[in-house]
Amino acid sequence: MRLCEICGAQIDPERLEVLPETTTCPEHSQARKKIGFMVVPQGVGKGCASFLATIPDDPEQRRLALRAFRRSR
């Protein structure tokens, strides 16, 4: 049994099996689900690389990011 170092809740044994070194519960984990899309520049010279654009968790920031992406296309 291990407790979360932030909130003191018990960390699920299944989580400890997968991540034996973890010291936090899922709610306080630094790892976040990433949602994004691959951006491939078109019409540019050789040497331009694709990149992954992630979408923020905050609904307002997500709306602004998607709006900017649509404008750039």
PLY file of the C-alpha trace (Angstrom):
ply
format ascii 1.0
element vertex 73
property float x
property float y
property float z
element edge 72
property int vertex1
property int vertex2
end_header
0.00 0.00 0.00
1.33 3.42 -0.98
-0.25 6.82 -0.44
-0.25 9.73 -2.87
2.36 12.26 -1.75
0.02 15.16 -2.62
-3.43 14.19 -1.33
-2.71 11.14 0.83
-5.18 8.88 -1.00
-4.27 5.24 -1.47
-2.69 4.53 -4.87
-4.48 1.71 -6.67
-2.42 -1.54 -6.66
-3.00 -1.93 -10.42
-1.39 1.49 -10.97
1.57 0.42 -8.86
1.95 -2.74 -10.96
2.22 -0.68 -14.13
4.18 2.21 -12.60
6.10 0.81 -9.62
8.00 4.05 -8.99
4.92 6.31 -8.94
4.28 8.42 -5.86
1.02 10.05 -6.94
-2.55 9.06 -7.71
-3.86 9.54 -11.29
-5.49 12.86 -10.37
-2.14 14.34 -9.32
0.03 12.74 -11.97
2.12 15.05 -14.16
1.35 12.90 -17.20
-1.62 14.19 -19.14
-3.48 12.74 -22.06
-2.29 14.50 -25.20
-4.74 15.30 -27.93
-3.36 16.81 -31.05
-2.79 16.60 -34.74
0.19 16.28 -37.03
1.00 19.39 -39.03
2.83 18.83 -42.30
4.00 22.05 -43.97
3.08 22.18 -47.65
4.61 24.29 -50.38
7.83 24.93 -48.46
11.41 24.02 -49.24
13.25 20.88 -48.32
14.27 20.58 -44.70
10.95 21.64 -43.16
9.85 19.06 -40.65
6.37 18.02 -39.57
5.44 18.65 -35.98
2.78 17.58 -33.50
0.49 20.35 -32.31
-1.24 19.51 -29.04
-4.63 20.83 -28.03
-4.89 22.40 -24.54
-7.15 20.93 -21.83
-8.83 24.27 -21.12
-11.95 24.62 -23.33
-11.31 28.28 -24.15
-7.66 27.66 -25.03
-8.72 24.65 -27.13
-11.23 26.82 -29.04
-8.57 29.47 -29.72
-6.00 26.87 -30.84
-8.42 25.22 -33.26
-9.46 28.62 -34.60
-5.82 29.55 -35.24
-5.21 26.19 -36.93
-8.17 26.64 -39.25
-7.03 30.17 -40.16
-3.54 28.95 -41.02
-4.82 26.38 -43.55
0 1
1 2
2 3
3 4
4 5
5 6
6 7
7 8
8 9
9 10
10 11
11 12
12 13
13 14
14 15
15 16
16 17
17 18
18 19
19 20
20 21
21 22
22 23
23 24
24 25
25 26
26 27
27 28
28 29
29 30
30 31
31 32
32 33
33 34
34 35
35 36
36 37
37 38
38 39
39 40
40 41
41 42
42 43
43 44
44 45
45 46
46 47
47 48
48 49
49 50
50 51
51 52
52 53
53 54
54 55
55 56
56 57
57 58
58 59
59 60
60 61
61 62
62 63
63 64
64 65
65 66
66 67
67 68
68 69
69 70
70 71
71 72
